[in-house]
């Protein structure tokens, strides 16, 4: 194991018993190598469990939890090391506390957070909540959720960016561009247009979908605001689709190497900042999803070198 620079690393959350799928390990190792970052595996030994229904102390001896956590972390480390070899610096860290708060805290000094999403039973989700959603809602770095059953495609699929509005466009688009440039794949900018029948009833007229799609395409290109110099570096396509936003984005995950979306502005210090569309996307995605903050830490200058580093902004 190598001691790495914590501020130049991808943080990989290791679940109980070290259960990480081959797809998650492939994603995080490949991403770390392409972005020239180290990889820190972290397992949190929980001292409390619970969520919206209340919090209570773990009913297992703490020594047993630590032993199990260490064994699972060592197992995950061995599997990651087997795939990464000497190409990626690795470090393993065992900490105690609340799982979601500790991951959020550690995200302050990480370049990227990667978590594996596993489907859990309804009652467990209600009582304990989703770690992935909880971290994605408040992390200080981009968060990637990798479905447990996902496997890398044998062909170069594009990075898809779901551009919802002009306010969040720069954070979404430039992060997507950085990932596409790093992985040498095209970028697809996607906007969803939809007006339910109920809203059409309120307007007292039937909406012409073709007209709305034309307007949506014009707004998408304007909001993305990509200079020609950027399009010459990364092949970019613009696409508008009609449908419910969450359904369209979930469908896009099956034909993308990564889907990038932004969470909502944190207007309140409590509650979820994801929004219903992103929450449903994380729950049902068939491929990796990256959730970014709604604004970049600094404005990206569209020069060749900036694409490779935009994800670190």
C-alpha positions in Angstrom: 0.0 0.0 0.0 1.2 3.5 -0.9 0.6 6.7 1.0 -1.1 9.1 -1.4 -1.9 12.7 -1.6 -5.4 12.9 -0.2 -6.1 16.0 -2.3 -5.2 14.3 -5.6 -7.2 11.1 -5.1 -10.5 9.4 -6.0 -12.4 8.3 -2.9 -13.9 4.9 -3.2 -16.5 4.0 -0.6 -16.2 0.3 0.4 -19.5 -1.3 1.6 -19.8 -3.9 4.4 -17.8 -7.1 3.9 -15.9 -5.4 1.0 -18.6 -6.3 -1.5 -17.6 -4.4 -4.7 -18.6 -5.6 -8.1 -16.1 -6.2 -10.9 -17.7 -3.3 -12.8 -17.2 -0.8 -10.0 -13.6 -1.8 -9.6 -13.0 -1.5 -13.4 -14.6 1.9 -13.5 -12.7 3.4 -10.6 -9.3 2.0 -11.6 -9.7 3.1 -15.3 -10.9 6.6 -14.2 -8.0 7.0 -11.7 -5.5 6.0 -14.4 -6.9 8.3 -17.1 -7.2 11.3 -14.7 -3.7 10.5 -13.2 -5.1 10.4 -9.7 -4.5 8.1 -6.7 -7.2 6.0 -5.2 -8.2 5.9 -1.6 -10.5 3.1 -0.4 -12.5 4.0 2.7 -14.7 1.9 4.9 -16.7 3.5 7.6 -17.4 1.4 10.7 -20.9 2.6 11.8 -21.5 3.5 15.4 -25.1 4.3 14.7 -27.7 3.3 12.1 -31.0 4.8 11.1 -32.5 7.5 9.1 -35.8 9.2 8.7 -37.4 6.9 11.2 -34.8 7.6 13.9 -31.3 6.7 14.9 -30.1 4.1 17.3 -26.9 2.4 18.4 -25.5 -0.6 16.5 -26.4 -3.7 18.4 -23.1 -5.5 17.7 -19.9 -5.3 19.7 -17.7 -2.5 18.2 -14.7 -4.8 18.2 -16.6 -7.2 15.9 -17.6 -4.4 13.5 -14.0 -3.2 13.3 -12.7 -6.7 12.6 -15.3 -7.2 9.9 -14.7 -3.8 8.4 -10.9 -4.4 8.3 -11.4 -7.8 6.7 -13.7 -6.4 4.1 -11.4 -3.5 3.4 -8.4 -5.7 3.0 -10.4 -7.9 0.6 -11.5 -5.0 -1.5 -8.0 -3.6 -1.5 -6.6 -6.9 -2.8 -9.1 -7.0 -5.7 -8.4 -3.4 -6.7 -4.6 -3.9 -6.4 -4.9 -7.0 -8.7 -6.5 -4.9 -11.4 -4.6 -1.6 -10.9 -1.2 -3.1 -10.5 1.4 -0.4 -10.1 -0.3 2.0 -12.4 -2.5 3.7 -9.7 -1.3 4.6 -6.1 -3.5 3.0 -3.5 -4.3 3.6 0.1 -6.9 2.0 2.5 -8.5 3.9 5.4 -10.8 2.5 8.1 -12.8 5.1 10.1 -15.7 5.1 12.5 -18.9 7.2 12.6 -22.0 7.7 10.5 -21.4 6.3 7.0 -23.0 9.2 5.0 -21.5 12.1 7.2 -18.0 10.6 7.1 -18.0 10.2 3.3 -19.4 13.7 2.9 -16.7 15.1 5.2 -13.9 13.2 3.4 -15.2 14.5 0.0 -13.9 18.0 0.9 -10.4 16.9 -0.1 -11.2 14.4 -2.8 -11.3 15.0 -6.5 -14.1 12.5 -7.1 -16.2 10.1 -4.9 -17.3 6.7 -6.3 -19.9 4.6 -4.6 -21.6 1.4 -5.6 -25.3 1.4 -5.8 -27.1 -1.7 -4.6 -30.9 -2.2 -4.6 -32.1 -2.7 -1.0 -35.5 -3.7 0.3 -38.2 -1.1 0.7 -38.1 -1.1 4.5 -34.4 -0.8 4.7 -34.5 2.1 2.3 -37.1 3.8 4.4 -35.5 3.2 7.8 -31.8 3.8 6.8 -32.0 5.8 3.6 -29.7 5.6 0.7 -26.0 6.2 1.3 -25.5 7.0 -2.4 -28.3 9.6 -2.5 -27.3 11.1 0.9 -23.7 11.6 -0.2 -24.6 12.8 -3.7 -26.9 15.4 -2.2 -24.2 17.1 -0.1 -20.8 16.1 -1.2 -18.1 18.6 -1.9 -16.8 16.8 -5.0 -18.5 15.1 -7.9 -20.1 11.8 -6.9 -20.4 8.8 -9.3 -22.9 6.0 -8.6 -22.1 2.7 -10.2 -24.9 0.1 -10.3 -23.7 -3.2 -8.8 -24.7 -5.1 -11.9 -23.0 -2.8 -14.4 -20.1 -4.0 -16.6 -18.0 -1.8 -19.0 -19.1 -1.9 -22.6 -16.9 -3.3 -25.3 -17.4 -0.3 -27.5 -16.8 3.4 -26.9 -20.0 4.8 -25.6 -20.4 8.6 -25.2 -20.5 10.6 -22.1 -24.0 12.0 -21.9 -24.8 15.3 -20.1 -28.3 16.0 -19.1 -28.6 19.8 -19.5 -31.7 21.0 -17.7 -31.3 24.8 -17.4 -28.8 27.5 -18.1 -27.9 28.0 -14.5 -26.4 24.6 -14.1 -25.2 24.1 -17.6 -21.6 25.1 -17.2 -21.0 22.7 -14.3 -22.7 19.9 -16.1 -21.2 20.5 -19.6 -17.6 21.2 -18.6 -17.4 18.3 -16.2 -18.8 16.1 -18.9 -16.3 17.5 -21.4 -13.4 16.7 -19.0 -14.6 13.1 -18.6 -15.1 12.6 -22.3 -11.6 14.1 -23.1 -10.0 11.9 -20.5 -11.6 8.7 -21.7 -11.4 9.6 -25.4 -15.1 9.3 -26.2 -17.7 11.7 -27.8 -19.9 14.0 -25.7 -23.6 14.0 -26.1 -25.6 16.9 -24.8 -29.1 16.0 -24.0 -32.2 18.1 -23.2 -35.6 16.6 -22.4 -38.7 18.5 -23.5 -42.1 17.4 -22.0 -45.5 18.9 -21.1 -48.0 16.6 -19.5 -51.5 16.3 -20.7 -52.7 17.9 -17.5 -50.6 21.0 -18.3 -51.9 21.0 -21.8 -55.4 21.0 -20.4 -54.5 24.1 -18.3 -53.2 25.8 -21.5 -56.5 24.8 -23.2 -54.7 23.7 -26.3 -52.8 20.7 -27.7 -49.0 21.4 -27.7 -47.1 20.9 -31.0 -44.2 18.6 -29.9 -42.1 19.4 -33.0 -42.2 23.1 -32.3 -41.2 22.5 -28.6 -38.3 20.3 -29.7 -37.0 22.9 -32.1 -37.1 25.5 -29.4 -35.4 23.1 -26.9 -32.6 22.4 -29.4 -31.9 26.1 -29.8 -31.9 26.6 -26.1 -29.6 23.7 -25.5 -27.0 25.0 -27.9 -27.2 28.4 -26.4 -27.0 27.2 -22.8 -24.0 24.9 -23.6 -22.2 27.8 -25.2 -19.4 25.7 -26.6 -16.7 27.5 -28.7 -15.5 25.9 -31.9 -12.1 25.3 -30.3 -13.7 22.9 -27.8 -15.8 21.1 -30.4 -12.6 20.5 -32.4 -11.1 18.7 -29.4 -14.0 16.6 -28.4 -16.7 15.5 -30.8 -20.0 16.9 -29.5 -23.6 16.2 -30.5 -26.8 17.9 -29.4 -30.0 15.9 -28.9 -33.5 16.7 -27.7 -36.0 14.1 -26.6 -39.6 14.2 -25.7 -40.6 12.3 -22.6 -40.6 12.4 -18.8 -37.1 13.6 -17.8 -36.3 10.8 -15.4 -37.4 8.1 -17.9 -35.3 9.6 -20.7 -32.2 9.9 -18.5 -32.5 6.4 -17.2 -32.8 5.1 -20.8 -29.7 7.1 -21.7 -27.6 5.3 -19.0 -27.8 2.1 -21.0 -26.2 3.8 -24.1 -23.6 5.9 -22.3 -20.3 5.3 -20.6 -21.4 8.0 -18.0 -24.4 10.3 -17.5 -23.6 13.6 -15.9 -26.3 15.7 -14.1 -26.3 18.5 -11.5 -28.1 18.6 -8.2 -30.2 21.5 -7.1 -28.9 24.6 -5.3 -28.7 24.1 -1.5 -31.3 26.8 -0.6 -32.0 25.1 2.7 -29.5 23.6 5.2 -31.6 20.5 5.5 -33.5 18.1 3.3 -32.4 16.6 0.0 -30.7 18.7 -2.7 -31.1 16.1 -5.4 -34.6 16.7 -6.7 -37.0 14.0 -7.8 -35.4 13.5 -11.3 -31.9 12.9 -10.1 -33.1 10.7 -7.2 -35.1 8.5 -9.6 -32.1 8.4 -12.0 -29.8 7.1 -9.2 -32.3 4.5 -8.2 -33.0 3.1 -11.6 -29.8 3.8 -13.7 -28.3 0.9 -15.7 -24.9 2.6 -15.9 -22.6 5.0 -14.0 -24.2 8.4 -13.1 -22.2 11.4 -12.0 -23.8 14.1 -9.8 -22.1 17.4 -9.7 -22.6 20.6 -7.8 -24.8 23.2 -9.6 -21.9 25.6 -10.1 -18.2 25.3 -10.7 -15.8 26.4 -8.1 -14.1 28.6 -10.8 -15.1 29.5 -14.3 -13.5 27.3 -17.0 -11.4 29.1 -19.7 -12.0 27.2 -23.0 -8.4 26.3 -23.8 -6.9 22.9 -24.7 -5.4 22.3 -21.3 -8.6 23.1 -19.4 -10.6 20.1 -20.6 -8.3 17.6 -18.9 -8.6 19.5 -15.6 -12.2 20.7 -15.6 -13.4 17.9 -13.4 -11.1 19.1 -10.7 -12.6 22.6 -10.7 
